[in-house]
Amino acid sequence: LDRLSAEEMVLGLDAVRAFMEIPAEKLPEGLGLVFVISCDEAKVADALARGRSNNPEQPGTVFTHKDARRYLDRIFQF
């Protein structure tokens, strides 16, 4: 993930979050989703802090590196 541009990182995380919001009853029986994402957490947090601060209307808005880390903790199990 951290090899993408900052904008692509944010878009990628938004895509993962969209899949995670699919209710289990909407998935075919026996189907589960698992995402394995390799990244430098600090680089992704920096990209989030830069990318999201440009658009304060977006849900999950973060303005600082600390906010970005909290956002990542809600999405990933580290």
N, CA, C and O atoms as a Tripos MOL2 file, in Angstrom:
@<TRIPOS>MOLECULE
protein
  312   311    78     0     0
PROTEIN
NO_CHARGES

@<TRIPOS>ATOM
      1 N           0.8240   -1.1980    0.0000 N.3       1 LEU1
      2 CA          0.0000    0.0000    0.0000 C.3       1 LEU1
      3 C           0.8610    1.2520    0.0000 C.2       1 LEU1
      4 O           0.5280    2.2310   -0.6680 O.2       1 LEU1
      5 N           1.9670    1.2340    0.7430 N.am      2 ASP2
      6 CA          2.7860    2.4390    0.8750 C.3       2 ASP2
      7 C           3.6060    2.7560   -0.3770 C.2       2 ASP2
      8 O           4.3010    3.7710   -0.4140 O.2       2 ASP2
      9 N           3.5360    1.9170   -1.3850 N.am      3 ARG3
     10 CA          4.2430    2.1890   -2.6430 C.3       3 ARG3
     11 C           3.4040    3.0290   -3.6000 C.2       3 ARG3
     12 O           3.8780    3.4470   -4.6560 O.2       3 ARG3
     13 N           2.1550    3.2690   -3.2170 N.am      4 LEU4
     14 CA          1.2670    4.0960   -4.0280 C.3       4 LEU4
     15 C           1.4750    5.5640   -3.6940 C.2       4 LEU4
     16 O           2.1370    5.9000   -2.7130 O.2       4 LEU4
     17 N           0.9100    6.4280   -4.5120 N.am      5 SER5
     18 CA          0.9340    7.8550   -4.1780 C.3       5 SER5
     19 C           0.0310    8.0750   -2.9680 C.2       5 SER5
     20 O          -0.7880    7.2160   -2.6400 O.2       5 SER5
     21 N           0.1750    9.2050   -2.3120 N.am      6 ALA6
     22 CA         -0.6380    9.5010   -1.1280 C.3       6 ALA6
     23 C          -2.1250    9.4350   -1.4610 C.2       6 ALA6
     24 O          -2.9140    8.8860   -0.6930 O.2       6 ALA6
     25 N          -2.5030    9.9940   -2.6060 N.am      7 GLU7
     26 CA         -3.9140    9.9780   -3.0090 C.3       7 GLU7
     27 C          -4.4110    8.5550   -3.2430 C.2       7 GLU7
     28 O          -5.5280    8.2170   -2.8510 O.2       7 GLU7
     29 N          -3.5880    7.7160   -3.8800 N.am      8 GLU8
     30 CA         -3.9660    6.3270   -4.1380 C.3       8 GLU8
     31 C          -4.0670    5.5230   -2.8440 C.2       8 GLU8
     32 O          -4.9120    4.6360   -2.7330 O.2       8 GLU8
     33 N          -3.2130    5.8270   -1.8640 N.am      9 MET9
     34 CA         -3.3080    5.1540   -0.5710 C.3       9 MET9
     35 C          -4.6560    5.4280    0.0790 C.2       9 MET9
     36 O          -5.3160    4.5120    0.5710 O.2       9 MET9
     37 N          -5.0590    6.6920    0.0770 N.am     10 VAL10
     38 CA         -6.3350    7.0710    0.6820 C.3      10 VAL10
     39 C          -7.4860    6.3960   -0.0580 C.2      10 VAL10
     40 O          -8.4090    5.8810    0.5740 O.2      10 VAL10
     41 N          -7.4430    6.3920   -1.3770 N.am     11 LEU11
     42 CA         -8.4910    5.7370   -2.1670 C.3      11 LEU11
     43 C          -8.5210    4.2330   -1.9000 C.2      11 LEU11
     44 O          -9.5950    3.6380   -1.8120 O.2      11 LEU11
     45 N          -7.3570    3.6250   -1.7730 N.am     12 GLY12
     46 CA         -7.2910    2.1930   -1.4670 C.3      12 GLY12
     47 C          -7.8970    1.8720   -0.1150 C.2      12 GLY12
     48 O          -8.6270    0.8900    0.0220 O.2      12 GLY12
     49 N          -7.6030    2.6860    0.8800 N.am     13 LEU13
     50 CA         -8.1830    2.4750    2.2030 C.3      13 LEU13
     51 C          -9.6960    2.6820    2.1770 C.2      13 LEU13
     52 O         -10.4340    1.9650    2.8530 O.2      13 LEU13
     53 N         -10.1530    3.6470    1.4090 N.am     14 ASP14
     54 CA        -11.5870    3.8640    1.2710 C.3      14 ASP14
     55 C         -12.2620    2.6460    0.6350 C.2      14 ASP14
     56 O         -13.3670    2.2710    1.0270 O.2      14 ASP14
     57 N         -11.6000    2.0330   -0.3410 N.am     15 ALA15
     58 CA        -12.1520    0.8400   -0.9900 C.3      15 ALA15
     59 C         -12.2310   -0.3290   -0.0030 C.2      15 ALA15
     60 O         -13.2370   -1.0380    0.0390 O.2      15 ALA15
     61 N         -11.1840   -0.5280    0.7800 N.am     16 VAL16
     62 CA        -11.1960   -1.5960    1.7830 C.3      16 VAL16
     63 C         -12.3140   -1.3460    2.7910 C.2      16 VAL16
     64 O         -13.0550   -2.2610    3.1500 O.2      16 VAL16
     65 N         -12.4270   -0.1100    3.2390 N.am     17 ARG17
     66 CA        -13.4730    0.2270    4.2050 C.3      17 ARG17
     67 C         -14.8670   -0.0260    3.6250 C.2      17 ARG17
     68 O         -15.7610   -0.4780    4.3410 O.2      17 ARG17
     69 N         -15.0580    0.2620    2.3330 N.am     18 ALA18
     70 CA        -16.3500    0.0170    1.6860 C.3      18 ALA18
     71 C         -16.7010   -1.4700    1.7160 C.2      18 ALA18
     72 O         -17.8480   -1.8260    1.9870 O.2      18 ALA18
     73 N         -15.7330   -2.3360    1.4430 N.am     19 PHE19
     74 CA        -15.9810   -3.7750    1.5020 C.3      19 PHE19
     75 C         -16.2870   -4.2260    2.9270 C.2      19 PHE19
     76 O         -17.1230   -5.1050    3.1360 O.2      19 PHE19
     77 N         -15.6140   -3.6280    3.9070 N.am     20 MET20
     78 CA        -15.8220   -4.0120    5.3050 C.3      20 MET20
     79 C         -17.2080   -3.6150    5.8030 C.2      20 MET20
     80 O         -17.6940   -4.1800    6.7830 O.2      20 MET20
     81 N         -17.8440   -2.6620    5.1510 N.am     21 GLU21
     82 CA        -19.1570   -2.1980    5.5770 C.3      21 GLU21
     83 C         -20.2990   -3.0180    4.9860 C.2      21 GLU21
     84 O         -21.4630   -2.7500    5.2870 O.2      21 GLU21
     85 N         -19.9900   -4.0110    4.1520 N.am     22 ILE22
     86 CA        -21.0330   -4.8690    3.6030 C.3      22 ILE22
     87 C         -21.5640   -5.7430    4.7400 C.2      22 ILE22
     88 O         -20.7910   -6.4670    5.3670 O.2      22 ILE22
     89 N         -22.8630   -5.6900    5.0140 N.am     23 PRO23
     90 CA        -23.4200   -6.5230    6.0910 C.3      23 PRO23
     91 C         -23.2420   -8.0050    5.7760 C.2      23 PRO23
     92 O         -23.3650   -8.4210    4.6240 O.2      23 PRO23
     93 N         -22.9530   -8.7920    6.7980 N.am     24 ALA24
     94 CA        -22.7100  -10.2270    6.6180 C.3      24 ALA24
     95 C         -23.8860  -10.9210    5.9440 C.2      24 ALA24
     96 O         -23.6860  -11.8620    5.1760 O.2      24 ALA24
     97 N         -25.1140  -10.4740    6.2190 N.am     25 GLU25
     98 CA        -26.2830  -11.1260    5.6160 C.3      25 GLU25
     99 C         -26.4040  -10.8460    4.1100 C.2      25 GLU25
    100 O         -27.1730  -11.5120    3.4170 O.2      25 GLU25
    101 N         -25.6570   -9.8760    3.6120 N.am     26 LYS26
    102 CA        -25.6700   -9.5700    2.1750 C.3      26 LYS26
    103 C         -24.6540  -10.4120    1.3960 C.2      26 LYS26
    104 O         -24.7080  -10.4680    0.1680 O.2      26 LYS26
    105 N         -23.7370  -11.0620    2.1020 N.am     27 LEU27
    106 CA        -22.7310  -11.9000    1.4530 C.3      27 LEU27
    107 C         -23.2870  -13.3020    1.2340 C.2      27 LEU27
    108 O         -24.1130  -13.7710    2.0170 O.2      27 LEU27
    109 N         -22.8370  -13.9760    0.1700 N.am     28 PRO28
    110 CA        -23.2570  -15.3670   -0.0280 C.3      28 PRO28
    111 C         -22.8460  -16.2220    1.1730 C.2      28 PRO28
    112 O         -21.8150  -15.9760    1.7990 O.2      28 PRO28
    113 N         -23.6610  -17.2190    1.4830 N.am     29 GLU29
    114 CA        -23.3800  -18.0850    2.6310 C.3      29 GLU29
    115 C         -22.0010  -18.7280    2.5000 C.2      29 GLU29
    116 O         -21.6430  -19.2460    1.4420 O.2      29 GLU29
    117 N         -21.2490  -18.6880    3.5640 N.am     30 GLY30
    118 CA        -19.9250  -19.2890    3.5870 C.3      30 GLY30
    119 C         -18.8170  -18.4040    3.0380 C.2      30 GLY30
    120 O         -17.6480  -18.7890    3.0590 O.2      30 GLY30
    121 N         -19.1730  -17.2250    2.5490 N.am     31 LEU31
    122 CA        -18.1560  -16.3290    1.9930 C.3      31 LEU31
    123 C         -17.7100  -15.3370    3.0590 C.2      31 LEU31
    124 O         -18.5360  -14.7360    3.7450 O.2      31 LEU31
    125 N         -16.4330  -15.1770    3.1870 N.am     32 GLY32
    126 CA        -15.8720  -14.1820    4.0840 C.3      32 GLY32
    127 C         -14.8240  -13.3830    3.3310 C.2      32 GLY32
    128 O         -14.3110  -13.8260    2.3040 O.2      32 GLY32
    129 N         -14.5190  -12.2300    3.8360 N.am     33 LEU33
    130 CA        -13.5180  -11.3860    3.2110 C.3      33 LEU33
    131 C         -12.3580  -11.1780    4.1640 C.2      33 LEU33
    132 O         -12.5490  -10.8640    5.3390 O.2      33 LEU33
    133 N         -11.1490  -11.3570    3.6430 N.am     34 VAL34
    134 CA         -9.9390  -11.1170    4.4130 C.3      34 VAL34
    135 C          -9.0170  -10.2780    3.5350 C.2      34 VAL34
    136 O          -8.7890  -10.6040    2.3710 O.2      34 VAL34
    137 N          -8.4920   -9.2000    4.1010 N.am     35 PHE35
    138 CA         -7.5400   -8.3580    3.3990 C.3      35 PHE35
    139 C          -6.2090   -8.4690    4.1150 C.2      35 PHE35
    140 O          -6.1300   -8.2630    5.3260 O.2      35 PHE35
    141 N          -5.1670   -8.7910    3.3720 N.am     36 VAL36
    142 CA         -3.8140   -8.7960    3.9080 C.3      36 VAL36
    143 C          -3.0860   -7.6690    3.1900 C.2      36 VAL36
    144 O          -2.8630   -7.7260    1.9810 O.2      36 VAL36
    145 N          -2.7220   -6.6550    3.9470 N.am     37 ILE37
    146 CA         -2.1320   -5.4630    3.3470 C.3      37 ILE37
    147 C          -0.7800   -5.2090    3.9870 C.2      37 ILE37
    148 O          -0.6650   -5.0440    5.2010 O.2      37 ILE37
    149 N           0.2240   -5.1810    3.1550 N.am     38 SER38
    150 CA          1.5670   -4.8840    3.6130 C.3      38 SER38
    151 C           1.8310   -3.3960    3.4180 C.2      38 SER38
    152 O           1.6220   -2.8580    2.3310 O.2      38 SER38
    153 N           2.2900   -2.7390    4.4760 N.am     39 CYS39
    154 CA          2.5460   -1.3050    4.3460 C.3      39 CYS39
    155 C           3.4030   -0.8020    5.5020 C.2      39 CYS39
    156 O           3.5220   -1.4460    6.5440 O.2      39 CYS39
    157 N           3.9840    0.3510    5.2860 N.am     40 ASP40
    158 CA          4.6680    1.0930    6.3340 C.3      40 ASP40
    159 C           3.5910    1.9600    6.9790 C.2      40 ASP40
    160 O           3.1230    2.9300    6.3830 O.2      40 ASP40
    161 N           3.2110    1.6090    8.1780 N.am     41 GLU41
    162 CA          2.0950    2.2790    8.8530 C.3      41 GLU41
    163 C           2.2940    3.7890    8.9460 C.2      41 GLU41
    164 O           1.3400    4.5500    8.7830 O.2      41 GLU41
    165 N           3.5150    4.2260    9.2040 N.am     42 ALA42
    166 CA          3.7860    5.6570    9.3320 C.3      42 ALA42
    167 C           3.5630    6.3870    8.0030 C.2      42 ALA42
    168 O           3.0290    7.4960    7.9890 O.2      42 ALA42
    169 N           3.9720    5.7660    6.8830 N.am     43 LYS43
    170 CA          3.7720    6.3950    5.5740 C.3      43 LYS43
    171 C           2.2870    6.5140    5.2420 C.2      43 LYS43
    172 O           1.8380    7.5310    4.7150 O.2      43 LYS43
    173 N           1.5340    5.4670    5.5560 N.am     44 VAL44
    174 CA          0.1020    5.4930    5.2870 C.3      44 VAL44
    175 C          -0.5810    6.5340    6.1700 C.2      44 VAL44
    176 O          -1.4590    7.2620    5.7060 O.2      44 VAL44
    177 N          -0.1840    6.6080    7.4350 N.am     45 ALA45
    178 CA         -0.7560    7.6110    8.3390 C.3      45 ALA45
    179 C          -0.4490    9.0240    7.8420 C.2      45 ALA45
    180 O          -1.3060    9.9050    7.9000 O.2      45 ALA45
    181 N           0.7630    9.2350    7.3570 N.am     46 ASP46
    182 CA          1.1220   10.5480    6.8060 C.3      46 ASP46
    183 C           0.2600   10.8850    5.5830 C.2      46 ASP46
    184 O          -0.2120   12.0130    5.4400 O.2      46 ASP46
    185 N           0.0620    9.8990    4.7110 N.am     47 ALA47
    186 CA         -0.7710   10.1280    3.5240 C.3      47 ALA47
    187 C          -2.2020   10.4560    3.9200 C.2      47 ALA47
    188 O          -2.8320   11.3300    3.3230 O.2      47 ALA47
    189 N          -2.7130    9.7600    4.9220 N.am     48 LEU48
    190 CA         -4.0640   10.0390    5.3990 C.3      48 LEU48
    191 C          -4.1620   11.4450    5.9680 C.2      48 LEU48
    192 O          -5.1060   12.1760    5.6690 O.2      48 LEU48
    193 N          -3.1990   11.8180    6.7770 N.am     49 ALA49
    194 CA         -3.2300   13.1410    7.3980 C.3      49 ALA49
    195 C          -3.1950   14.2350    6.3360 C.2      49 ALA49
    196 O          -3.8880   15.2450    6.4620 O.2      49 ALA49
    197 N          -2.3930   14.0410    5.2910 N.am     50 ARG50
    198 CA         -2.3160   15.0330    4.2080 C.3      50 ARG50
    199 C          -3.5740   14.9960    3.3420 C.2      50 ARG50
    200 O          -4.1520   16.0390    3.0320 O.2      50 ARG50
    201 N          -3.9950   13.7930    2.9530 N.am     51 GLY51
    202 CA         -5.1160   13.6530    2.0250 C.3      51 GLY51
    203 C          -6.4500   14.0240    2.6160 C.2      51 GLY51
    204 O          -7.2510   14.6840    1.9530 O.2      51 GLY51
    205 N          -6.7100   13.6290    3.8190 N.am     52 ARG52
    206 CA         -8.0120   13.8840    4.4320 C.3      52 ARG52
    207 C          -8.1330   15.3250    4.9100 C.2      52 ARG52
    208 O          -9.2350   15.8730    4.9360 O.2      52 ARG52
    209 N          -7.0310   15.9410    5.2840 N.am     53 SER53
    210 CA         -7.1300   17.3200    5.7710 C.3      53 SER53
    211 C          -7.5170   18.2740    4.6480 C.2      53 SER53
    212 O          -7.9890   19.3810    4.9060 O.2      53 SER53
    213 N          -7.3170   17.8480    3.3990 N.am     54 ASN54
    214 CA         -7.6960   18.6740    2.2540 C.3      54 ASN54
    215 C          -9.1970   18.6630    2.0000 C.2      54 ASN54
    216 O          -9.7110   19.5210    1.2830 O.2      54 ASN54
    217 N          -9.9010   17.7000    2.5820 N.am     55 ASN55
    218 CA        -11.3380   17.5910    2.3570 C.3      55 ASN55
    219 C         -12.0440   17.3330    3.6850 C.2      55 ASN55
    220 O         -12.3730   16.1850    3.9840 O.2      55 ASN55
    221 N         -12.2860   18.3650    4.4860 N.am     56 PRO56
    222 CA        -12.8820   18.1720    5.8030 C.3      56 PRO56
    223 C         -14.3220   17.6810    5.7670 C.2      56 PRO56
    224 O         -14.8730   17.3460    6.8160 O.2      56 PRO56
    225 N         -14.9520   17.6260    4.5880 N.am     57 GLU57
    226 CA        -16.3240   17.1330    4.4960 C.3      57 GLU57
    227 C         -16.3860   15.6090    4.4900 C.2      57 GLU57
    228 O         -17.4380   15.0260    4.7560 O.2      57 GLU57
    229 N         -15.2610   14.9640    4.1880 N.am     58 GLN58
    230 CA        -15.2400   13.5140    4.1040 C.3      58 GLN58
    231 C         -15.4200   12.8790    5.4710 C.2      58 GLN58
    232 O         -14.8730   13.3780    6.4540 O.2      58 GLN58
    233 N         -16.1890   11.7670    5.5590 N.am     59 PRO59
    234 CA        -16.2730   11.0560    6.8350 C.3      59 PRO59
    235 C         -14.8970   10.5230    7.2250 C.2      59 PRO59
    236 O         -14.0740   10.2480    6.3520 O.2      59 PRO59
    237 N         -14.6460   10.3790    8.4810 N.am     60 GLY60
    238 CA        -13.3550    9.8790    8.9410 C.3      60 GLY60
    239 C         -12.2470   10.8870    8.7710 C.2      60 GLY60
    240 O         -11.0790   10.5150    8.6570 O.2      60 GLY60
    241 N         -12.5930   12.1470    8.7520 N.am     61 THR61
    242 CA        -11.5940   13.1880    8.5370 C.3      61 THR61
    243 C         -10.5490   13.1650    9.6380 C.2      61 THR61
    244 O         -10.8670   13.0450   10.8210 O.2      61 THR61
    245 N          -9.3020   13.2810    9.2260 N.am     62 VAL62
    246 CA         -8.1900   13.3780   10.1640 C.3      62 VAL62
    247 C          -7.3880   14.6120    9.8120 C.2      62 VAL62
    248 O          -7.2660   14.9770    8.6430 O.2      62 VAL62
    249 N          -6.8530   15.2400   10.8170 N.am     63 PHE63
    250 CA         -6.0760   16.4540   10.5900 C.3      63 PHE63
    251 C          -4.6230   16.3150   11.0270 C.2      63 PHE63
    252 O          -3.7660   17.0800   10.5850 O.2      63 PHE63
    253 N          -4.3420   15.3470   11.8890 N.am     64 THR64
    254 CA         -2.9770   15.1700   12.3860 C.3      64 THR64
    255 C          -2.5510   13.7210   12.2000 C.2      64 THR64
    256 O          -3.3680   12.8500   11.8990 O.2      64 THR64
    257 N          -1.2600   13.4790   12.3840 N.am     65 HIS65
    258 CA         -0.7270   12.1180   12.2970 C.3      65 HIS65
    259 C          -1.3830   11.2350   13.3560 C.2      65 HIS65
    260 O          -1.6660   10.0670   13.0900 O.2      65 HIS65
    261 N          -1.6250   11.7620   14.5310 N.am     66 LYS66
    262 CA         -2.2560   10.9900   15.6130 C.3      66 LYS66
    263 C          -3.6860   10.5890   15.2240 C.2      66 LYS66
    264 O          -4.1050    9.4610   15.4800 O.2      66 LYS66
    265 N          -4.4280   11.5070   14.6090 N.am     67 ASP67
    266 CA         -5.7790   11.1850   14.1310 C.3      67 ASP67
    267 C          -5.7230   10.0710   13.0840 C.2      67 ASP67
    268 O          -6.5670    9.1750   13.0720 O.2      67 ASP67
    269 N          -4.7250   10.1400   12.2120 N.am     68 ALA68
    270 CA         -4.5740    9.1320   11.1650 C.3      68 ALA68
    271 C          -4.3110    7.7620   11.7700 C.2      68 ALA68
    272 O          -4.8590    6.7650   11.2990 O.2      68 ALA68
    273 N          -3.4840    7.6980   12.8040 N.am     69 ARG69
    274 CA         -3.2040    6.4070   13.4580 C.3      69 ARG69
    275 C          -4.4650    5.8310   14.0880 C.2      69 ARG69
    276 O          -4.6850    4.6220   14.0240 O.2      69 ARG69
    277 N          -5.3000    6.6810   14.6990 N.am     70 ARG70
    278 CA         -6.5650    6.2020   15.2790 C.3      70 ARG70
    279 C          -7.4820    5.6670   14.1820 C.2      70 ARG70
    280 O          -8.1560    4.6530   14.3650 O.2      70 ARG70
    281 N          -7.5030    6.3570   13.0400 N.am     71 TYR71
    282 CA         -8.3090    5.9150   11.8990 C.3      71 TYR71
    283 C          -7.8480    4.5350   11.4200 C.2      71 TYR71
    284 O          -8.6770    3.6590   11.1730 O.2      71 TYR71
    285 N          -6.5460    4.3390   11.2900 N.am     72 LEU72
    286 CA         -5.9980    3.0620   10.8600 C.3      72 LEU72
    287 C          -6.3050    1.9590   11.8600 C.2      72 LEU72
    288 O          -6.5810    0.8260   11.4670 O.2      72 LEU72
    289 N          -6.2590    2.2770   13.1400 N.am     73 ASP73
    290 CA         -6.5560    1.2780   14.1740 C.3      73 ASP73
    291 C          -8.0010    0.7850   14.0820 C.2      73 ASP73
    292 O          -8.2940   -0.3450   14.4710 O.2      73 ASP73
    293 N          -8.9000    1.6200   13.5730 N.am     74 ARG74
    294 CA        -10.2920    1.1920   13.4190 C.3      74 ARG74
    295 C         -10.4510    0.2370   12.2340 C.2      74 ARG74
    296 O         -11.3720   -0.5800   12.2170 O.2      74 ARG74
    297 N          -9.5670    0.3350   11.2540 N.am     75 ILE75
    298 CA         -9.6750   -0.4870   10.0570 C.3      75 ILE75
    299 C          -8.8830   -1.7840   10.1870 C.2      75 ILE75
    300 O          -9.3730   -2.8500    9.8130 O.2      75 ILE75
    301 N          -7.6690   -1.7010   10.7100 N.am     76 PHE76
    302 CA         -6.7410   -2.8370   10.7060 C.3      76 PHE76
    303 C          -6.4760   -3.3890   12.0950 C.2      76 PHE76
    304 O          -6.5840   -2.6880   13.1010 O.2      76 PHE76
    305 N          -6.1250   -4.6700   12.1180 N.am     77 GLN77
    306 CA         -5.5960   -5.2970   13.3160 C.3      77 GLN77
    307 C          -4.0840   -5.3930   13.1120 C.2      77 GLN77
    308 O          -3.6110   -6.1370   12.2530 O.2      77 GLN77
    309 N          -3.3370   -4.6360   13.9070 N.am     78 PHE78
    310 CA         -1.8820   -4.6170   13.7460 C.3      78 PHE78
    311 C          -1.2470   -5.6430   14.6590 C.2      78 PHE78
    312 O          -0.0240   -5.7850   14.6730 O.2      78 PHE78
@<TRIPOS>BOND
     1     1     2 1
     2     2     3 1
     3     3     4 2
     4     3     5 am
     5     5     6 1
     6     6     7 1
     7     7     8 2
     8     7     9 am
     9     9    10 1
    10    10    11 1
    11    11    12 2
    12    11    13 am
    13    13    14 1
    14    14    15 1
    15    15    16 2
    16    15    17 am
    17    17    18 1
    18    18    19 1
    19    19    20 2
    20    19    21 am
    21    21    22 1
    22    22    23 1
    23    23    24 2
    24    23    25 am
    25    25    26 1
    26    26    27 1
    27    27    28 2
    28    27    29 am
    29    29    30 1
    30    30    31 1
    31    31    32 2
    32    31    33 am
    33    33    34 1
    34    34    35 1
    35    35    36 2
    36    35    37 am
    37    37    38 1
    38    38    39 1
    39    39    40 2
    40    39    41 am
    41    41    42 1
    42    42    43 1
    43    43    44 2
    44    43    45 am
    45    45    46 1
    46    46    47 1
    47    47    48 2
    48    47    49 am
    49    49    50 1
    50    50    51 1
    51    51    52 2
    52    51    53 am
    53    53    54 1
    54    54    55 1
    55    55    56 2
    56    55    57 am
    57    57    58 1
    58    58    59 1
    59    59    60 2
    60    59    61 am
    61    61    62 1
    62    62    63 1
    63    63    64 2
    64    63    65 am
    65    65    66 1
    66    66    67 1
    67    67    68 2
    68    67    69 am
    69    69    70 1
    70    70    71 1
    71    71    72 2
    72    71    73 am
    73    73    74 1
    74    74    75 1
    75    75    76 2
    76    75    77 am
    77    77    78 1
    78    78    79 1
    79    79    80 2
    80    79    81 am
    81    81    82 1
    82    82    83 1
    83    83    84 2
    84    83    85 am
    85    85    86 1
    86    86    87 1
    87    87    88 2
    88    87    89 am
    89    89    90 1
    90    90    91 1
    91    91    92 2
    92    91    93 am
    93    93    94 1
    94    94    95 1
    95    95    96 2
    96    95    97 am
    97    97    98 1
    98    98    99 1
    99    99   100 2
   100    99   101 am
   101   101   102 1
   102   102   103 1
   103   103   104 2
   104   103   105 am
   105   105   106 1
   106   106   107 1
   107   107   108 2
   108   107   109 am
   109   109   110 1
   110   110   111 1
   111   111   112 2
   112   111   113 am
   113   113   114 1
   114   114   115 1
   115   115   116 2
   116   115   117 am
   117   117   118 1
   118   118   119 1
   119   119   120 2
   120   119   121 am
   121   121   122 1
   122   122   123 1
   123   123   124 2
   124   123   125 am
   125   125   126 1
   126   126   127 1
   127   127   128 2
   128   127   129 am
   129   129   130 1
   130   130   131 1
   131   131   132 2
   132   131   133 am
   133   133   134 1
   134   134   135 1
   135   135   136 2
   136   135   137 am
   137   137   138 1
   138   138   139 1
   139   139   140 2
   140   139   141 am
   141   141   142 1
   142   142   143 1
   143   143   144 2
   144   143   145 am
   145   145   146 1
   146   146   147 1
   147   147   148 2
   148   147   149 am
   149   149   150 1
   150   150   151 1
   151   151   152 2
   152   151   153 am
   153   153   154 1
   154   154   155 1
   155   155   156 2
   156   155   157 am
   157   157   158 1
   158   158   159 1
   159   159   160 2
   160   159   161 am
   161   161   162 1
   162   162   163 1
   163   163   164 2
   164   163   165 am
   165   165   166 1
   166   166   167 1
   167   167   168 2
   168   167   169 am
   169   169   170 1
   170   170   171 1
   171   171   172 2
   172   171   173 am
   173   173   174 1
   174   174   175 1
   175   175   176 2
   176   175   177 am
   177   177   178 1
   178   178   179 1
   179   179   180 2
   180   179   181 am
   181   181   182 1
   182   182   183 1
   183   183   184 2
   184   183   185 am
   185   185   186 1
   186   186   187 1
   187   187   188 2
   188   187   189 am
   189   189   190 1
   190   190   191 1
   191   191   192 2
   192   191   193 am
   193   193   194 1
   194   194   195 1
   195   195   196 2
   196   195   197 am
   197   197   198 1
   198   198   199 1
   199   199   200 2
   200   199   201 am
   201   201   202 1
   202   202   203 1
   203   203   204 2
   204   203   205 am
   205   205   206 1
   206   206   207 1
   207   207   208 2
   208   207   209 am
   209   209   210 1
   210   210   211 1
   211   211   212 2
   212   211   213 am
   213   213   214 1
   214   214   215 1
   215   215   216 2
   216   215   217 am
   217   217   218 1
   218   218   219 1
   219   219   220 2
   220   219   221 am
   221   221   222 1
   222   222   223 1
   223   223   224 2
   224   223   225 am
   225   225   226 1
   226   226   227 1
   227   227   228 2
   228   227   229 am
   229   229   230 1
   230   230   231 1
   231   231   232 2
   232   231   233 am
   233   233   234 1
   234   234   235 1
   235   235   236 2
   236   235   237 am
   237   237   238 1
   238   238   239 1
   239   239   240 2
   240   239   241 am
   241   241   242 1
   242   242   243 1
   243   243   244 2
   244   243   245 am
   245   245   246 1
   246   246   247 1
   247   247   248 2
   248   247   249 am
   249   249   250 1
   250   250   251 1
   251   251   252 2
   252   251   253 am
   253   253   254 1
   254   254   255 1
   255   255   256 2
   256   255   257 am
   257   257   258 1
   258   258   259 1
   259   259   260 2
   260   259   261 am
   261   261   262 1
   262   262   263 1
   263   263   264 2
   264   263   265 am
   265   265   266 1
   266   266   267 1
   267   267   268 2
   268   267   269 am
   269   269   270 1
   270   270   271 1
   271   271   272 2
   272   271   273 am
   273   273   274 1
   274   274   275 1
   275   275   276 2
   276   275   277 am
   277   277   278 1
   278   278   279 1
   279   279   280 2
   280   279   281 am
   281   281   282 1
   282   282   283 1
   283   283   284 2
   284   283   285 am
   285   285   286 1
   286   286   287 1
   287   287   288 2
   288   287   289 am
   289   289   290 1
   290   290   291 1
   291   291   292 2
   292   291   293 am
   293   293   294 1
   294   294   295 1
   295   295   296 2
   296   295   297 am
   297   297   298 1
   298   298   299 1
   299   299   300 2
   300   299   301 am
   301   301   302 1
   302   302   303 1
   303   303   304 2
   304   303   305 am
   305   305   306 1
   306   306   307 1
   307   307   308 2
   308   307   309 am
   309   309   310 1
   310   310   311 1
   311   311   312 2
@<TRIPOS>SUBSTRUCTURE
     1 LEU1         2 RESIDUE 1 A LEU
     2 ASP2         6 RESIDUE 1 A ASP
     3 ARG3        10 RESIDUE 1 A ARG
     4 LEU4        14 RESIDUE 1 A LEU
     5 SER5        18 RESIDUE 1 A SER
     6 ALA6        22 RESIDUE 1 A ALA
     7 GLU7        26 RESIDUE 1 A GLU
     8 GLU8        30 RESIDUE 1 A GLU
     9 MET9        34 RESIDUE 1 A MET
    10 VAL10       38 RESIDUE 1 A VAL
    11 LEU11       42 RESIDUE 1 A LEU
    12 GLY12       46 RESIDUE 1 A GLY
    13 LEU13       50 RESIDUE 1 A LEU
    14 ASP14       54 RESIDUE 1 A ASP
    15 ALA15       58 RESIDUE 1 A ALA
    16 VAL16       62 RESIDUE 1 A VAL
    17 ARG17       66 RESIDUE 1 A ARG
    18 ALA18       70 RESIDUE 1 A ALA
    19 PHE19       74 RESIDUE 1 A PHE
    20 MET20       78 RESIDUE 1 A MET
    21 GLU21       82 RESIDUE 1 A GLU
    22 ILE22       86 RESIDUE 1 A ILE
    23 PRO23       90 RESIDUE 1 A PRO
    24 ALA24       94 RESIDUE 1 A ALA
    25 GLU25       98 RESIDUE 1 A GLU
    26 LYS26      102 RESIDUE 1 A LYS
    27 LEU27      106 RESIDUE 1 A LEU
    28 PRO28      110 RESIDUE 1 A PRO
    29 GLU29      114 RESIDUE 1 A GLU
    30 GLY30      118 RESIDUE 1 A GLY
    31 LEU31      122 RESIDUE 1 A LEU
    32 GLY32      126 RESIDUE 1 A GLY
    33 LEU33      130 RESIDUE 1 A LEU
    34 VAL34      134 RESIDUE 1 A VAL
    35 PHE35      138 RESIDUE 1 A PHE
    36 VAL36      142 RESIDUE 1 A VAL
    37 ILE37      146 RESIDUE 1 A ILE
    38 SER38      150 RESIDUE 1 A SER
    39 CYS39      154 RESIDUE 1 A CYS
    40 ASP40      158 RESIDUE 1 A ASP
    41 GLU41      162 RESIDUE 1 A GLU
    42 ALA42      166 RESIDUE 1 A ALA
    43 LYS43      170 RESIDUE 1 A LYS
    44 VAL44      174 RESIDUE 1 A VAL
    45 ALA45      178 RESIDUE 1 A ALA
    46 ASP46      182 RESIDUE 1 A ASP
    47 ALA47      186 RESIDUE 1 A ALA
    48 LEU48      190 RESIDUE 1 A LEU
    49 ALA49      194 RESIDUE 1 A ALA
    50 ARG50      198 RESIDUE 1 A ARG
    51 GLY51      202 RESIDUE 1 A GLY
    52 ARG52      206 RESIDUE 1 A ARG
    53 SER53      210 RESIDUE 1 A SER
    54 ASN54      214 RESIDUE 1 A ASN
    55 ASN55      218 RESIDUE 1 A ASN
    56 PRO56      222 RESIDUE 1 A PRO
    57 GLU57      226 RESIDUE 1 A GLU
    58 GLN58      230 RESIDUE 1 A GLN
    59 PRO59      234 RESIDUE 1 A PRO
    60 GLY60      238 RESIDUE 1 A GLY
    61 THR61      242 RESIDUE 1 A THR
    62 VAL62      246 RESIDUE 1 A VAL
    63 PHE63      250 RESIDUE 1 A PHE
    64 THR64      254 RESIDUE 1 A THR
    65 HIS65      258 RESIDUE 1 A HIS
    66 LYS66      262 RESIDUE 1 A LYS
    67 ASP67      266 RESIDUE 1 A ASP
    68 ALA68      270 RESIDUE 1 A ALA
    69 ARG69      274 RESIDUE 1 A ARG
    70 ARG70      278 RESIDUE 1 A ARG
    71 TYR71      282 RESIDUE 1 A TYR
    72 LEU72      286 RESIDUE 1 A LEU
    73 ASP73      290 RESIDUE 1 A ASP
    74 ARG74      294 RESIDUE 1 A ARG
    75 ILE75      298 RESIDUE 1 A ILE
    76 PHE76      302 RESIDUE 1 A PHE
    77 GLN77      306 RESIDUE 1 A GLN
    78 PHE78      310 RESIDUE 1 A PHE
